[in-house]
Amino acid sequence: MAATLGIIEYADASPEVRAVFDDIMTTRKTDTVNNFWKALARDPATLRRTWESIKQIMAPGALDPLTKELIYLAVSATNQCQYCLASHSASARNKGMTEEMFGELMAVVGMANETNALAAGYQVEIDEQFKAGR
């Protein structure tokens, strides 16, 4: 599948886009830029904003980098984003995710989606002890 508007390769990028590409490669210690970023390069403002946000959010913090990748995988599975599943599976494996961890993660995702749909469909009232501040 080709990107809707195509991708921008480094050689064809404007100086503004090249600056973001350079930061991506430096931050990730690689000599390549993923197709996701090349597709976003069609809109340099979106490229820069998205890169700055993901760089900040996925950096180590209260959650370790593997946990963040696992959360990203869970949301990507629920949203059925094949690109994000592939990209963040590779990243999670590089950060220590095992096959067993992936299997358990997908079991939790499947269960959460099922019970979320059931709770929403049955319009289950929230128990007092689950309400914020209790």
C-alpha positions, 0 to 999 in steps of 0.5 A, a space after each residue: 500500500 502506498 502512502 495517500 500523498 506519497 512520501 518525501 525522501 531525504 534527498 527531496 526534502 526541504 531544509 525544514 523537513 531535513 532538520 526534523 529527519 536529522 533529529 529523528 536519525 540522531 535521536 534514534 541513532 540510525 541512518 534511516 527515517 521510517 516511512 511514517 515520517 516520510 509520509 508526514 513530511 508532506 506537511 512539515 508542521 505536522 511532521 515537526 509537531 508529531 516528532 516533538 510530541 512522540 520524542 517527549 512522550 516516549 522518552 524515559 519517565 515514570 514509565 520505562 521505555 518497554 512499558 510505553 511500547 507495550 501500551 503503544 502496541 495495545 492501542 495500535 492493536 485496538 485501533 488496528 493500525 498495521 503500521 504502528 503494530 509493526 513499528 512498535 513491535 520491533 521497538 518493543 522487541 528491541 527493548 526486551 519484549 518476549 513472545 510470551 509478553 506479546 501473547 499476554 499483552 494481546 490477551 489483555 487487549 482482547 479481554 479489555 476490548 470485550 469487557 469494554 464493549 459489554 460494559 458499554 452495551 449493558 450501560 453498566 453504572 459505575 460502582 461508587 468505589 470506582 469513582 474518582 476521589 474515593 
